């Protein structure tokens, strides 16, 4: 019995610590992001960027992103937002032409901010993005806000 007490104490500590560790992420479901649904498009200076967000369902929401310019596709990106531990996790992966992955696996980001028509995710590990946000300041406007090691910038898109 004495040997099992430390194991029991560890289980109790971990069971109470797990909710605390996840508590810093805002509570959310993909339904909270329904305002993102639609086809969004805009010029980036290097060409055109399109984001196609599908209706959230079954605990997920996804977007197919395409960057084009000079008559060619320069990048394809898949973004998946999933409900996890009472909050949201975003994973994204990019490919160059020929379906050549730009990284070995997806970048993972956790929800840090959610308000009406605005959401912000922060990287949980290595990757090109430190922070990624989306907002919809007007019905026909969609803004991607990006923070990298090189700085911060916004990409304004319009409804198509």
N, C-alpha and C positions, 0 to 999 in steps of 0.2 A: 504494500500500500504506500509506503514512504517513497518508493521509486516512481510511482505514477503521479504523485503530487506535482513535481516540477513540470511534467508533461501537461497535466491538466491546467496548471497556471499559465503555461505558454499558450495553450489553445484559447483560454479565456482572454488573455491580453490581445492576441491576434484577432479574435472575433470582435472585440471592441475597437481595435485600431483600424480595421479595414474600412468601416463606414467613415471614420474620421479622415482617412487618407483620401477618400473619394468625395468628401464633403466640400472641398474647396472648389470643385467644378459645379457650375450652376445646374440645377435640375432642369431637364428639357427632354422633349421627344421630337422626332422628325416632323410631327404635325405642326410644331411651333415654327417651322421653316417653310410652310406652304407658300408664303409670299415670294419665295425664290423661284417658284415654278415658272417656266417659260423659255423662250428662245431670245437670247441677248447677244448683241453684236456691236462692235466698235472698232475704230482705228487705233493702233498702238504706236505708230511711227515706223514700225517695221512691217506693217501689214494689217490684216483684219483678225480680230479675235472673236470667236463665237463660243458661247456657253449655252448648253441645252439641258436645263434642269427638269427632271421628271417629277411627277406628283409623288409626295412621300406616301409610302405604304409599307406595311409589314415590318416596321422598325428600320427602314432604310430610305435613303434619298440619294440620287446619283446624278452626275452631269458628265456629258461627253463634251470635251473642249477641243476646238480646232483652231490653230494659228495658220493663216495663209498669207501669201504675198508673192508678187511677180508670177502669178499663175501656178504656184506650187504650194503644197502643204508643207510647213516647216516643223509642226509638232502636233501630236495628238495627246490628250490627257484624259484620264478617267479619275473622277472624284467620287468617293462613296462616303456618305455620312451615315453612321449607325448608332442606334441606341445601345449604350453600354453603361452598366452600373448606375442607372438613373440620370445619366447625362448623355452627351454626344461625343463621338470620336470621328474625326475626318481622316481619311486615307487618300492619298493621291499618288499617281504614277504617270510619268510622261514617256512618250516614245518619239523618236526621230523617224523620218521617212524609212520605209522598209520594215516598220514595226520593230525598230532597234531600241531597246529600253535605254533610257538616259541614266538609270540607276538600277542596282540589283534588286531592289524591292521598293515598296511604297513608303512615302514619308507619312508619319503618323502625327496627328495633332489633336489636342484636347480642347474642349470648349472652355473659354475663359470669360466670355461676355455674351449676353443675350438680352435684347430689348426689342421693342416693336420695330420690325423691318431692319434689324441690324444683328449680325452675329460675328463673333471673333473667335478664332482658334489659334493656339500657340503650339509650336513644335515640342514634341516630347523627347526628341533625340536629334541626331544629325540629319542634315538635309539642306537644301538651298533656301527654304523659307523659315524665318523665325516666327512670323505671325501672318495670318491670312484672315481677312475679314470681308464680309459682304454686307451691303446695305442697299436699300431701295428708297431713295429720297422722294421720288415721285412715281406714279403708276407706270410711266414709260421709261424710267431710269433705273439702272442697276450699276452699282459701283463696287469694284474689287479693290480692296486695300491690302497692299503687300509690304511687309518689312523683311529685308534680307540684311546680311552683314554689310552690304554696300549702301543701304539707305532705305527710305520709305517712299512709296509712290502709290497713286490711285490710277485705275483703269476704268474710265467711264464707258458704259455700254448703254444701248437703247433697245427697247422692245422691237422684235421683228416678227 
